[in-house]
Amino acid sequence: MSSSHRDAHPYGRSNDDVRRRDQRRRRQRRVRITQLVVFSLAMIGMICALTFAFTQLTADDDVVAAGPSDAGADVATGKDGVHCPDPGAKPAKPKKVEVSVLNGTSRSGLAASVSETLADRGFSTGKAGNTKAASGSVTIVYGPAGYLQASAVAAEFSKPALKLDDREDTTVDVLVGDGFKDVVDEDVAAKTLKKAVKMPAGCSGAEDSQDSSTQDTKG
C-alpha cells in the first residue's frame, strides 16, 4: 500500500492537516485564556483604584475639626498647658479614642461593665482596673494633647469632672467613684458628639466662666 494511503484521513484530510488544525486550536485557546487573565487583572486593578478613590473622598468624615494635638511645638496652649482646639472643633470620633476605666468604688465589676458599654459605642478600651484616686461620680483624666478625646469620653457621662495630667499621648482614663449611676443614653451622647466643644480656659474663644462640674483641674 502506498504512503499516501497510509496517511489518508477517513474524512479526506491527511494526518498532517489534522495535527495543524489541532495546533491552531490549542494556540487560539491559549490566546483566549491569556486575554481572559489580562482582562480579569485589569478589572481587579480598576476596582482597587475605585475603592481607593472612594476611601479618599470619604476620609474627611473621620477628620476631627481642629486636631491640634498633631500640630507640633507651635500649638497654642491654654491654662495649665492644654492644647487649644480651633474654634468650632468637635469631640474626637469614638473609634479614635483609647480609654481605660478604673473603679474607685466597692461595686465589683463596675469598671468592666462601663468599659464594655464604651466599647459597644465605638471606643477603643484598655484593661479595666481599680483606683483610689476617684473623687466625685466620674472624673475624666487626660493629657495636654487629648482635650478632644477627653471631650468625646465626657459626652458619655452626666456632668463629669475633667482633670489634666502630664501624660504625653491622647489616651483617656475614666475614674468612676461613689455616686456614679450609669452612662447617659446613647442618643444623648451622640448629639453631644456633634456639637462644638467648650474652649479650654485661656484659649481663644473661651468663655469667661464654665460649669464647675466640667471645669478642668490640674492633677
Helices and strands as residue ranges (DSSP letters): H 3-6, H 15-58, G 59-62, G 68-70, G 72-74, G 79-81, G 94-96, E 98-103, H 110-120, E 124-125, E 129-130, E 138-142, H 147-154, E 161-164, E 172-176, H 186-193, G 212-214, E 216-218
